[in-house]
Amino acid sequence: MRAGESTAARSIPVFYRPEMTAVSRFFAPGTFKPAACVKDWTEHELPIAVCGFEPATAEDLCLAHDPRYVEGVLAGRLRNGFGGRQADVAASLPYTTGAMMAAAEEAVLNGGVACAPVSGFHHAHYDAAAGYCTFNGLVVAARHLQQQGYAQRIGILDLDQHYGDGTDQILQRLGLGGIRHVTAGMHTRSARDAVPFLRELPDLVRSFERCQVLLYQAGADPHVDDPLGGWMTTAQLAERDRMVFEAARQIGLPVAWNLAGGYQRDGDGSIAPVLEIHRNTMRACVRVHMADVVDLD
């Protein structure tokens, strides 16, 4: 499917290629979560359209990073966000960022929504990896949109559990304008904060109304049972996603979203609890953007 093809009315564009998945396994499931989510959404018969895309080039990655850092990571000489130099991880990285770039383009062109089933962006600094993040696909995608003339005013709404310190650092270091970044992880919250947070969320989304597209990190790690999270229930996370998609659509703001964090395991060690949360995000996306076409209830 080409970028900009009108898919939003009948399916949610999902930018996925098998090359996004690495064989190496870690505590953080980011290396294999793209394939697992697409498989889960397909098995649950959610109306997605899997779209091809081109991987990010080294030049693309340098929109947010030191060229020496980019070259060193891709060549396996510098450590990636998982703390190693695995060749399969390095090979997957242009595809994860490329998916975010493609989803951002598609959301702008179709005026609705698109998904990149990826994670591992917001802790990546200009010249260093951290926290399971190697390249900052959020900043790369935003700068790509600007350079290619798709959009000049881009919003980044990061609702992962953790502070998007890498995103802030790159924006400040490069003095980038036209990119508004809000990261919920700047604030420590407990379960008692969930209801007030949800109450204020639509206004937060509407505060991006001057932007031309919103890059949304729909993290699963704020879940109460996540070993690195701990303050929202499954139902509250589903409501969070519904509110983001609904408020954005009400103000005509296209959304390109990704998976971000999520670290729960069930008794047999699988990531089924994380997949459920990401499935709920896709369900919320479908309900808001395809209400006239699909009934999931």
C-alpha positions as CSV (number, residue, x, y, z in Angstrom):
1,M,0.0,0.0,0.0
2,R,1.4,3.4,-0.9
3,A,1.6,6.3,1.7
4,G,-1.5,8.4,1.7
5,E,-3.8,5.8,0.2
6,S,-7.2,6.1,1.9
7,T,-7.2,3.2,4.3
8,A,-8.5,4.8,7.5
9,A,-12.1,4.4,6.5
10,R,-11.9,0.6,6.2
11,S,-8.7,-0.4,8.2
12,I,-6.0,0.9,10.4
13,P,-2.7,1.2,8.5
14,V,0.0,-0.7,10.4
15,F,3.6,-0.3,9.2
16,Y,5.3,-3.6,9.8
17,R,8.0,-5.7,8.2
18,P,9.6,-8.9,9.6
19,E,13.0,-7.2,9.6
20,M,11.8,-5.1,12.6
21,T,12.1,-8.3,14.7
22,A,15.5,-9.4,16.1
23,V,16.3,-12.9,17.4
24,S,18.0,-11.8,20.5
25,R,15.8,-11.8,23.6
26,F,16.0,-9.5,26.6
27,F,14.0,-8.5,29.7
28,A,12.5,-5.7,27.6
29,P,10.5,-7.4,24.8
30,G,11.0,-4.7,22.2
31,T,13.1,-6.9,19.8
32,F,10.2,-9.3,19.2
33,K,7.1,-7.3,20.2
34,P,6.3,-5.9,16.7
35,A,5.7,-9.4,15.3
36,A,3.9,-10.5,18.4
37,C,1.5,-7.6,18.3
38,V,0.7,-7.9,14.6
39,K,0.1,-11.6,15.1
40,D,-2.2,-10.9,18.1
41,W,-4.2,-8.2,16.3
42,T,-4.7,-10.5,13.3
43,E,-5.7,-13.4,15.4
44,H,-8.3,-11.2,17.1
45,E,-9.6,-10.1,13.7
46,L,-8.9,-6.4,14.3
47,P,-9.3,-4.5,11.0
48,I,-5.7,-3.6,10.3
49,A,-3.9,-3.2,6.9
50,V,-0.2,-4.3,7.1
51,C,1.8,-1.8,5.0
52,G,5.3,-2.0,3.7
53,F,7.8,0.8,4.0
54,E,11.5,1.6,3.5
55,P,14.0,1.4,6.4
56,A,15.5,4.6,7.7
57,T,18.8,5.4,6.2
58,A,21.9,6.4,8.1
59,E,21.3,9.9,6.8
60,D,17.7,9.8,8.3
61,L,19.0,8.6,11.7
62,C,21.5,11.5,11.7
63,L,18.5,13.9,11.8
64,A,18.5,13.2,15.5
65,H,21.9,11.7,16.2
66,D,25.7,12.2,16.0
67,P,26.8,10.6,12.7
68,R,29.7,8.8,14.5
69,Y,27.2,7.3,16.9
70,V,24.9,6.1,14.1
71,E,27.7,4.5,12.2
72,G,29.2,2.8,15.2
73,V,25.9,1.3,16.3
74,L,25.0,0.0,12.9
75,A,28.5,-1.5,12.5
76,G,28.2,-3.2,15.8
77,R,31.1,-1.3,17.3
78,L,29.0,0.7,19.8
79,R,26.5,-0.7,22.3
80,N,22.8,-0.5,21.5
81,G,20.0,0.3,24.0
82,F,20.0,-3.3,25.3
83,G,23.6,-2.9,26.3
84,G,25.2,-5.1,23.6
85,R,26.5,-5.1,20.1
86,Q,24.2,-7.8,18.6
87,A,24.2,-7.8,14.8
88,D,20.6,-8.8,14.6
89,V,19.5,-5.9,16.9
90,A,21.6,-3.4,14.8
91,A,20.0,-4.7,11.6
92,S,16.5,-4.2,13.0
93,L,16.9,-0.6,14.1
94,P,16.6,1.1,10.7
95,Y,13.3,-0.7,10.3
96,T,11.8,0.3,13.7
97,T,12.6,3.9,13.0
98,G,11.5,3.6,9.4
99,A,8.1,2.3,10.5
100,M,7.6,5.4,12.7
101,M,8.6,7.6,9.9
102,A,6.2,5.9,7.5
103,A,3.3,6.0,10.0
104,A,3.9,9.7,10.6
105,E,3.7,10.3,6.9
106,E,0.6,8.2,6.5
107,A,-1.3,9.9,9.3
108,V,-0.6,13.3,7.8
109,L,-1.6,12.2,4.3
110,N,-4.8,10.4,5.3
111,G,-5.7,12.9,7.9
112,G,-6.6,10.2,10.4
113,V,-4.4,7.6,12.0
114,A,-1.6,5.2,11.5
115,C,0.4,2.8,13.7
116,A,4.0,1.7,13.9
117,P,4.1,-1.4,16.2
118,V,7.5,-0.5,17.7
119,S,9.1,0.7,20.9
120,G,12.5,1.8,22.1
121,F,12.8,5.5,21.3
122,H,12.5,8.0,24.0
123,H,15.6,7.3,26.1
124,A,18.0,7.5,23.1
125,H,20.2,10.6,23.4
126,Y,22.0,12.5,20.6
127,D,25.1,10.3,20.9
128,A,24.2,7.6,23.4
129,A,21.8,4.7,23.9
130,A,20.0,4.1,27.2
131,G,17.0,2.2,28.7
132,Y,16.4,-0.2,25.8
133,C,16.4,2.7,23.4
134,T,19.0,3.2,20.7
135,F,17.7,5.6,18.1
136,N,15.1,8.2,18.8
137,G,12.5,7.5,16.1
138,L,10.2,10.2,17.5
139,V,12.6,13.0,16.7
140,V,13.8,11.4,13.5
141,A,10.2,11.1,12.3
142,A,9.4,14.7,13.3
143,R,12.4,16.1,11.5
144,H,11.7,13.9,8.5
145,L,8.2,15.4,8.2
146,Q,9.6,18.9,8.5
147,Q,12.4,18.3,5.9
148,Q,10.1,16.6,3.4
149,G,7.4,19.3,3.7
150,Y,4.7,17.0,5.2
151,A,4.3,19.1,8.4
152,Q,6.2,21.8,10.2
153,R,4.4,21.7,13.6
154,I,4.6,18.3,15.2
155,G,3.4,17.2,18.6
156,I,4.9,14.3,20.6
157,L,2.6,13.0,23.4
158,D,4.6,10.4,25.4
159,L,2.4,8.4,27.8
160,D,5.0,5.8,28.5
161,Q,5.6,5.3,32.3
162,H,9.1,6.8,32.1
163,Y,10.5,10.3,31.3
164,G,11.4,10.8,27.7
165,D,14.8,12.3,28.7
166,G,16.4,11.4,25.4
167,T,13.7,13.3,23.4
168,D,14.1,16.4,25.5
169,Q,17.9,16.2,25.3
170,I,18.0,16.0,21.5
171,L,15.4,18.8,21.0
172,Q,17.5,21.0,23.3
173,R,20.9,20.1,21.9
174,L,19.8,20.6,18.3
175,G,17.7,23.7,19.1
176,L,14.8,22.2,17.2
177,G,11.7,24.4,16.7
178,G,8.2,23.4,15.7
179,I,8.2,20.2,17.8
180,R,6.2,20.2,21.0
181,H,7.0,17.4,23.4
182,V,5.0,16.4,26.5
183,T,6.2,13.4,28.5
184,A,4.0,12.1,31.3
185,G,7.0,10.3,32.8
186,M,8.4,13.6,34.1
187,H,5.9,13.1,37.0
188,T,5.8,10.3,39.6
189,R,2.2,9.1,40.1
190,S,0.3,6.6,42.2
191,A,-3.0,4.9,41.7
192,R,-4.9,7.8,43.3
193,D,-3.7,10.0,40.4
194,A,-5.3,7.9,37.7
195,V,-8.8,9.4,37.8
196,P,-7.5,13.1,37.9
197,F,-5.1,12.3,35.1
198,L,-7.8,10.9,32.9
199,R,-10.1,13.8,33.7
200,E,-7.4,16.2,32.4
201,L,-6.2,14.2,29.5
202,P,-8.6,15.5,26.8
203,D,-7.5,19.1,27.5
204,L,-3.9,18.0,27.3
205,V,-4.5,16.5,23.8
206,R,-6.4,19.6,22.7
207,S,-3.4,21.7,23.7
208,F,-1.7,20.2,20.6
209,E,-4.4,21.8,18.4
210,R,-1.9,24.0,16.5
211,C,0.2,20.9,15.5
212,Q,-0.3,19.2,12.2
213,V,0.2,15.7,13.5
214,L,0.6,14.0,16.9
215,L,3.2,11.3,17.5
216,Y,1.7,9.2,20.4
217,Q,3.5,6.8,22.6
218,A,0.8,4.5,24.0
219,G,3.0,2.8,26.7
220,A,1.8,-0.3,28.4
221,D,4.1,0.1,31.3
222,P,2.0,2.5,33.5
223,H,0.0,-0.7,34.4
224,V,-0.4,-1.4,38.1
225,D,1.2,-4.8,37.6
226,D,4.1,-3.8,35.4
227,P,7.5,-4.3,37.2
228,L,8.6,-0.9,35.9
229,G,5.3,0.9,36.2
230,G,2.5,0.8,38.7
231,W,-0.5,3.2,38.7
232,M,-3.2,2.5,36.1
233,T,-5.5,-0.5,35.6
234,T,-6.1,-2.3,32.3
235,A,-9.5,-0.5,32.0
236,Q,-7.9,2.9,32.8
237,L,-5.2,2.4,30.1
238,A,-7.9,1.5,27.6
239,E,-9.8,4.6,28.6
240,R,-6.6,6.7,28.2
241,D,-6.2,5.5,24.6
242,R,-9.8,6.1,23.8
243,M,-9.6,9.7,25.1
244,V,-6.4,10.4,23.1
245,F,-7.8,9.2,19.8
246,E,-11.2,10.8,20.4
247,A,-9.9,14.2,21.5
248,A,-7.4,14.3,18.6
249,R,-10.1,13.4,16.1
250,Q,-12.4,16.1,17.5
251,I,-9.8,18.8,16.7
252,G,-8.8,17.2,13.4
253,L,-5.4,16.2,14.6
254,P,-3.9,13.1,12.8
255,V,-2.2,10.6,15.1
256,A,0.7,8.2,14.4
257,W,1.1,5.9,17.4
258,N,3.5,3.3,18.7
259,L,3.7,0.8,21.5
260,A,6.4,2.2,23.8
261,G,7.1,0.2,27.0
262,G,5.6,-2.8,28.7
263,Y,7.4,-5.4,30.7
264,Q,4.8,-7.7,32.4
265,R,5.1,-11.5,32.0
266,D,2.5,-14.2,32.9
267,G,3.2,-17.4,34.7
268,D,4.8,-19.1,31.7
269,G,7.0,-16.1,30.9
270,S,5.0,-14.9,27.9
271,I,4.1,-11.3,27.4
272,A,0.4,-11.9,27.1
273,P,-0.5,-9.2,29.6
274,V,1.4,-6.6,27.5
275,L,-0.2,-7.9,24.3
276,E,-3.7,-7.4,25.9
277,I,-2.9,-3.7,26.7
278,H,-1.6,-3.1,23.2
279,R,-4.7,-4.9,21.8
280,N,-6.9,-2.6,23.8
281,T,-5.0,0.4,22.2
282,M,-5.8,-0.9,18.8
283,R,-9.4,-1.5,19.7
284,A,-9.7,2.1,20.9
285,C,-8.1,3.3,17.7
286,V,-10.6,1.2,15.6
287,R,-13.6,2.3,17.7
288,V,-12.8,6.0,17.3
289,H,-11.7,6.0,13.6
290,M,-13.9,3.2,12.2
291,A,-17.1,3.6,14.3
292,D,-19.3,3.7,11.1
293,V,-17.7,0.6,9.6
294,V,-16.8,-1.8,12.4
295,D,-18.7,-2.8,15.6
296,L,-16.3,-4.4,18.1
297,D,-18.9,-4.6,20.9
